Amino acid sequence: MTSAIPKEYGVQNGVNGLHNLSEPNEQQSHGELFLTEAFKVIVEEAVRKGTDVNEKVCEWQEPEQLRALLDLELREHGESHKQLLQRVRDVAKYSVKTNHPRFFNQLFAGVDYHALTGRLLTETLNTSQYTYEVAPVFVLMEDVVLQKLRSLLGWNEGDGIFCPGGSISNMCAMNVARYWAFPQVKTQGLWALPRLAIFTSQESHYSTKKAAAFLGIGIDNIYHVKVNESGCMIPEDLEAKIVLAKSQGAVPFYVNATSGTTVQGAFDPLERIADISERNGMWMHVDAAWGGSVLLSQKHRHLVSGIERANSVTWNPHKMMMAGLQCSVFLLRDTTNLLMRCHCANATYLFQQDKFYDISLDTGDKSIQCGRKVDCLKLWLMWKAEGSQGLAERVEKAFAHTSALVEEMKKREGFQLVSEPQFVNVCFWYIPPSLRGKENNADYQDRLAKVAPTIKERMVKQGTMMLGYQPLEGRVNFFRMVILNPQLTKRDMIFFLDEIERLGKDL
């Protein structure tokens, strides 16, 4: 017996006669040619030039100019092959090169070529990660990757799922925690619940607010716990806030600890937070979207000591691991199928119970989504290429670059750290010559607040590099340098400091 498809199955009997579908038509041939040529443009313009330190990080244009250059209007008739290739070039040319060694603006940067290959293959295969029947390779692959990530947390068992970004992972954590505490919420709704209280640090990610609003808990029911100068949650204030919430008639149910805060890169003291959570019967979630990758390094994993005691963890491999956007996981210590019970809707057209294979492989009902992008392949392929040791070296290299930059920064007049870095976030003010020694002047803070925005504007418009800034808890605008791109060299670090001085010396 052969499994080959009979020849006649490749023939369609239409009203105009037989038509062999196996032969490529003219449209298909043109499409393949465009794909081939466009791929060459992408490799040259977005990959090679996008990682070349001699190229600009950004080809800045004002919005109206950019609209005109791109010709964004959609018309009745299609454009020529040549015009479309030019569109591809223009998109690459005028986009920010986040793979560039001097892109320091976000908590993601650089490119891993194996992960990029996985992303391209994922897009080409174009399937949804909800059932084994349409994504057999990826259902099995996701399970293996999630197991590996959980093992790094110290969990031999557990559950998890890939989510579209850290904010959604954090929202899932809050939703599952609420269901764990009050399972009736799924059927009876909010009116069946008491007033709930959430606890998170003053410097935690804003997704906690969004999740509380989206889930109907309410932003006013978030108790913001004080932090120390480095941005770490103060456990004593957490206990005080829990007492306060109870005195106001609220029911504490959820603590959000952060491992790697967005701005300062602070790590909350997880062991002490776990003690407090357990004493008060609360769900402890760790938002390790940014800092979770320290688990790969024996040298730095002490920063998340106690993470194994959490009920759930968010981790974004698209950040420090460089898997590429998007790649975020929500991991649980639970072994009672809590994630499925919380989120499932049992759609009979998709999750039939009488399938011809093991229906536990249909994992889509664990998600709040239906269609779900495949996010595991890029991480899996990169891990296969680098190995755990290679990924650990990547983390340790970023820490080494951070130490070297801070050491050099301390030698230069005009650079003032906001706090000593715990992670690879370097937060600092640049004090121009005109403001040095003027700290006691009445207008000093107002003038200093304008320095970072002005330098940022100049660097972006000149295309030399990209770097973020922000105010924070009474501190005026300061820069946040994020160091994670493996392509960074000492030359780039020196250039960075020289460029800040060049752009700001006349302010």
C-alpha positions in Angstrom: 0.0 0.0 0.0 1.3 3.4 -0.9 0.5 6.7 0.9 1.0 8.8 -2.3 -1.9 10.9 -3.4 -3.5 9.5 -6.6 -2.7 11.5 -9.6 -6.4 12.3 -10.4 -6.7 14.0 -7.0 -4.4 16.8 -8.3 -6.9 17.5 -11.1 -9.9 19.7 -10.7 -12.9 19.2 -13.0 -14.1 22.7 -13.8 -16.7 24.0 -16.2 -14.0 24.9 -18.7 -12.4 21.5 -18.6 -9.7 19.8 -16.6 -7.1 21.9 -14.8 -4.0 20.4 -13.3 -3.5 22.2 -9.9 0.1 20.8 -9.5 1.4 23.1 -12.3 2.3 26.6 -11.1 0.2 29.3 -12.7 1.5 32.6 -13.8 0.4 34.4 -10.6 2.2 31.8 -8.5 5.4 32.2 -10.5 5.4 36.0 -10.2 4.8 35.6 -6.5 7.7 33.3 -6.0 10.0 35.6 -8.0 8.9 38.6 -5.9 9.5 36.7 -2.7 13.0 35.7 -3.8 14.0 39.2 -4.8 12.3 40.8 -1.8 14.2 38.4 0.5 17.5 39.6 -1.0 16.4 43.2 -0.3 15.5 42.3 3.3 18.8 40.6 3.9 20.7 43.5 2.5 18.7 46.5 3.9 17.3 45.2 7.2 19.9 42.5 8.2 23.3 43.6 6.9 22.8 47.3 7.0 20.7 47.0 10.1 23.5 45.5 12.1 26.3 47.7 10.6 27.7 50.1 13.1 28.7 52.5 10.3 25.0 52.8 9.2 22.4 55.0 10.9 20.2 53.6 13.7 17.4 55.7 12.3 16.8 57.7 9.0 14.6 60.3 10.8 11.8 62.0 8.9 9.0 64.2 10.2 5.6 62.4 10.0 4.3 64.4 7.0 7.6 64.0 5.1 7.5 60.2 5.8 3.9 59.9 4.7 4.9 61.5 1.4 8.1 59.4 0.9 6.3 56.1 1.6 3.2 56.9 -0.5 0.9 55.0 1.9 -2.3 55.4 0.0 -4.1 52.2 -1.0 -5.5 52.4 -4.6 -7.9 50.5 -6.9 -5.2 48.8 -8.9 -2.0 47.0 -7.9 1.5 48.2 -8.5 4.3 46.8 -10.6 7.0 44.3 -9.4 9.6 47.1 -9.5 7.5 49.5 -7.5 6.7 46.8 -4.8 10.4 46.0 -4.4 11.0 49.7 -3.8 8.3 49.7 -1.2 10.2 46.9 0.6 13.4 49.0 0.4 11.7 52.1 1.7 10.1 50.3 4.7 13.5 48.9 5.7 15.3 52.3 5.1 13.0 54.4 7.2 12.4 51.9 10.0 14.4 52.1 13.3 17.2 49.5 13.2 16.6 47.7 16.5 19.3 45.2 15.6 21.9 48.0 15.4 24.7 47.8 18.1 23.9 51.4 19.1 20.1 50.9 19.7 19.8 51.1 23.5 16.2 52.4 23.6 14.1 49.3 24.7 14.4 46.1 26.6 15.0 44.2 23.3 17.8 44.7 20.8 20.1 42.9 18.4 19.5 39.8 16.2 20.0 36.1 16.7 20.2 34.6 13.2 18.8 31.2 14.2 15.9 32.8 16.0 15.3 35.0 12.9 15.2 31.9 10.8 12.6 30.4 13.1 10.5 33.5 12.8 10.7 33.4 9.0 9.7 29.7 9.0 6.8 30.4 11.5 5.4 33.1 9.2 5.7 30.9 6.2 4.0 27.9 7.7 1.2 30.2 9.0 -0.6 28.0 11.4 -2.3 28.6 14.7 -1.0 27.0 18.0 -4.3 25.6 19.3 -4.7 22.0 18.3 -2.4 19.1 17.5 -4.2 18.5 14.2 -3.1 21.9 12.7 0.2 22.4 14.6 1.5 18.9 15.5 5.2 19.9 15.5 4.6 23.1 17.5 2.3 21.6 20.1 5.1 19.1 21.0 7.8 21.7 20.7 6.0 24.2 23.0 5.6 21.5 25.7 9.4 20.8 25.6 10.4 24.5 25.7 8.0 25.2 28.6 9.3 22.2 30.5 12.9 23.5 30.0 12.0 27.0 31.2 10.2 25.6 34.3 13.2 23.5 35.1 15.3 26.6 35.3 12.8 28.0 37.8 13.3 24.9 39.9 10.0 23.3 39.1 9.9 19.6 38.0 6.2 19.9 37.2 3.8 22.6 36.3 2.0 24.2 33.4 2.3 27.2 31.1 1.6 28.8 27.8 3.1 31.3 25.4 1.3 34.6 25.4 1.4 37.7 23.1 3.7 39.7 25.2 4.5 40.2 28.9 1.5 42.4 29.6 -0.9 39.6 28.6 1.2 37.1 30.5 0.8 39.2 33.6 -2.9 39.6 33.0 -3.3 35.8 32.7 -1.5 35.5 36.1 -4.0 37.9 37.7 -7.0 36.2 36.1 -5.8 32.7 37.1 -5.0 33.9 40.7 -8.5 35.3 41.0 -10.1 32.1 39.8 -7.9 30.1 42.2 -9.1 32.3 45.1 -12.7 32.6 43.9 -13.6 30.0 41.2 -17.2 31.2 41.1 -16.1 34.4 39.3 -16.0 32.4 36.0 -19.8 31.7 36.1 -21.2 34.3 38.4 -19.1 37.3 37.5 -17.8 40.2 39.6 -21.0 40.8 41.6 -20.3 37.5 43.5 -16.9 38.7 44.7 -15.7 40.8 47.7 -13.5 43.8 47.1 -10.2 42.4 46.0 -6.7 43.8 46.8 -3.6 43.7 44.7 -0.1 44.5 45.8 2.8 45.6 43.6 5.8 47.9 43.9 5.8 51.6 43.0 8.2 50.7 40.1 6.5 47.7 38.7 5.3 47.5 35.1 2.1 49.4 34.2 0.6 46.1 33.0 -0.6 45.5 36.5 -2.8 48.5 36.3 -4.1 47.5 32.8 -4.9 44.0 34.0 -6.7 45.3 37.1 -8.8 47.6 34.9 -9.4 45.0 32.2 -10.5 42.3 34.7 -12.9 44.6 36.5 -10.9 44.6 39.8 -10.1 48.3 39.5 -7.0 50.4 39.6 -8.0 51.9 42.9 -7.7 48.4 44.5 -4.0 48.2 43.7 -1.8 49.0 46.7 1.5 50.3 45.7 4.3 49.2 47.9 7.2 51.5 48.6 10.7 50.8 47.2 14.2 51.5 48.3 16.6 53.8 46.4 17.5 51.0 44.0 13.8 50.4 43.2 13.4 47.1 45.2 10.1 46.4 47.0 10.3 47.0 50.8 8.8 43.9 52.5 7.9 45.8 55.7 5.8 48.2 53.6 4.1 45.2 51.9 3.0 43.9 55.2 1.8 47.3 56.2 -0.2 47.6 53.0 -1.8 44.2 53.5 -2.9 45.3 57.0 -4.3 48.5 55.6 -6.2 46.7 52.8 -7.9 44.4 55.4 -8.8 47.3 57.6 -10.6 48.9 54.6 -12.6 45.7 54.0 -10.6 44.4 51.0 -9.5 40.8 50.5 -5.8 40.5 49.7 -5.3 37.8 47.1 -2.4 38.7 44.7 1.1 40.0 45.1 3.1 41.0 42.0 6.8 40.9 42.6 9.2 42.1 39.9 12.5 40.6 38.8 14.1 43.3 36.7 12.0 46.5 36.8 11.6 48.4 33.6 13.6 51.5 34.4 16.1 50.7 37.1 16.3 46.9 36.6 15.6 46.3 40.2 15.0 42.8 41.7 12.5 42.5 44.5 13.4 40.3 47.5 11.5 37.2 46.5 12.2 35.1 49.6 10.7 37.6 52.0 7.8 38.3 49.7 7.1 34.6 49.5 7.0 34.4 53.3 4.5 37.2 53.5 2.4 35.8 50.6 2.2 32.3 52.3 1.3 33.7 55.7 -1.6 35.7 54.1 -2.8 33.0 51.7 -2.1 35.1 48.6 -1.0 34.1 45.1 2.5 35.2 44.5 3.3 36.1 40.9 6.8 37.2 39.7 7.0 39.5 36.7 10.4 38.4 35.4 9.7 39.5 31.9 12.9 41.4 31.8 15.1 39.8 34.4 14.1 36.1 34.1 17.1 35.4 31.8 19.5 35.6 34.7 18.3 32.1 35.5 20.5 30.9 32.6 23.7 32.1 34.4 25.0 30.4 37.6 26.9 33.6 38.2 23.9 35.9 38.3 20.8 33.7 39.1 21.1 34.7 42.8 19.3 37.8 41.8 16.1 35.8 41.6 16.7 33.6 44.7 13.3 32.4 45.9 11.6 32.5 42.5 10.9 28.8 42.8 8.4 29.6 45.6 6.2 31.7 43.3 2.9 30.4 42.1 3.5 31.9 38.6 6.1 33.6 36.6 6.2 35.8 33.5 9.4 35.6 31.4 10.0 37.2 28.0 12.7 35.4 26.0 12.3 38.1 23.3 14.2 40.4 25.6 17.6 39.3 27.0 17.6 35.9 25.3 17.0 37.7 22.0 14.4 35.3 20.6 12.8 38.1 18.7 9.4 39.7 19.2 7.2 38.3 20.4 8.1 35.6 22.7 6.6 35.6 26.2 5.7 32.8 28.5 3.3 32.5 31.5 4.6 29.7 33.7 2.7 28.1 36.7 3.8 25.8 39.5 0.2 24.4 39.6 -0.3 20.7 38.7 -4.1 20.6 38.9 -4.9 21.9 35.4 -5.8 25.3 36.9 -4.9 27.2 33.7 -7.3 25.1 31.6 -10.1 25.2 34.1 -9.8 29.0 34.4 -9.8 29.8 30.6 -11.5 27.0 28.8 -14.7 27.5 26.9 -14.9 24.0 25.3 -15.7 25.1 21.8 -17.0 21.9 20.2 -16.0 22.8 16.7 -12.4 23.1 17.7 -11.8 20.9 20.8 -13.9 17.9 20.0 -13.7 15.2 22.7 -13.9 12.2 20.3 -10.8 13.0 18.1 -8.5 10.2 16.9 -5.6 11.3 18.9 -4.8 12.3 22.6 -6.9 15.4 23.1 -4.7 16.6 25.9 -2.4 17.7 23.1 -5.0 20.4 22.2 -3.7 23.1 24.4 -5.5 26.1 22.9 -8.2 26.3 25.5 -5.7 27.2 28.1 -5.3 30.6 26.4 -7.7 33.6 26.4 -7.1 33.6 22.6 -8.5 31.4 19.9 -6.0 32.0 17.1 -2.5 31.9 18.7 0.7 32.7 16.9 3.5 30.1 17.1 6.2 31.7 19.3 8.1 28.6 20.4 10.0 27.8 17.2 12.4 30.7 17.2 13.3 30.1 20.8 13.7 26.4 20.3 15.9 26.8 17.2 18.1 29.4 18.9 18.5 27.2 21.9 19.4 24.2 19.7 22.1 26.4 18.1 23.5 28.1 21.2 22.9 25.5 23.9 22.2 26.6 27.5 25.9 27.4 27.9 25.9 29.8 24.9 22.8 31.6 26.2 24.4 31.9 29.6 27.5 33.5 28.1 25.3 36.0 26.4 23.8 37.0 29.7 27.2 37.2 31.4 28.6 39.3 28.5 25.9 41.9 29.0 26.7 42.1 32.7 30.4 42.5 31.9 29.7 45.3 29.4 27.5 47.1 32.0 30.3 47.0 34.6 32.8 48.3 32.1 30.6 51.2 31.0 29.8 52.2 34.6 33.6 52.1 35.4 34.3 54.4 32.5 31.4 56.6 33.2 32.7 57.3 36.8 35.9 58.6 35.3 34.2 61.3 33.3 33.0 64.6 34.6 29.3 65.2 33.9 27.9 61.7 34.3 25.9 61.0 37.5 24.4 57.7 38.2 20.8 57.6 39.5 21.7 54.4 41.5 24.3 51.6 41.2 23.0 49.1 38.6 21.8 45.8 39.8 21.2 44.5 36.2 22.1 45.8 32.8 20.0 49.0 33.1 22.3 52.0 33.6 20.3 55.1 34.7 22.2 58.4 34.7 22.0 62.1 34.3 24.3 64.0 32.0 25.3 67.3 33.5 26.4 69.8 30.8 29.3 72.1 31.6 26.9 75.0 32.1 25.1 73.2 35.0 28.1 71.8 36.8 28.5 73.2 40.3 25.0 74.8 40.0 23.2 72.1 42.0 21.9 74.7 44.6 20.5 77.1 42.1 16.7 77.5 42.2 16.3 76.6 38.5 18.8 73.7 38.5 16.2 70.8 38.4 14.1 72.5 35.7 17.2 73.0 33.5 18.5 69.5 34.1 15.1 68.1 33.2 15.4 69.5 29.6 18.9 68.0 29.0 17.9 64.4 28.2 15.0 65.3 25.8 17.2 67.6 23.9 20.1 65.2 23.6 17.6 62.4 22.6 16.2 64.6 19.8 19.6 65.3 18.4 20.8 61.7 18.4 17.6 60.5 16.7 17.6 63.1 14.0 21.3 62.5 13.3 20.8 58.8 13.5 23.9 58.0 15.6 22.2 56.0 18.3 18.9 55.7 20.2 18.5 55.8 24.0 15.5 56.2 26.3 14.8 58.7 29.1 12.2 59.3 31.8 11.4 61.0 35.1 10.8 58.7 38.1 9.4 59.3 41.6 10.5 62.9 42.1 13.6 62.6 39.9 13.7 64.7 36.8 14.4 63.2 33.4 17.4 60.9 33.3 18.7 58.5 30.7 18.2 54.7 30.8 20.9 52.8 28.9 20.0 49.1 28.2 22.9 46.8 27.5 22.1 43.5 26.0 23.2 43.2 22.3 26.0 40.6 22.0 27.4 42.6 19.1 28.4 45.4 21.4 32.1 46.1 21.8 34.2 48.3 24.0 34.4 50.7 21.1 30.6 51.1 21.1 30.7 51.8 24.9 33.3 54.6 24.4 31.4 56.0 21.4 28.2 56.1 23.5 29.9 58.3 26.2 31.6 60.5 23.7 28.4 61.0 21.7 26.5 62.0 24.9 29.2 64.6 25.6 29.2 65.8 22.0 25.5 66.2 21.8 25.1 67.9 25.2 28.2 70.0 25.7 26.5 73.3 24.5 23.4 72.9 26.7 
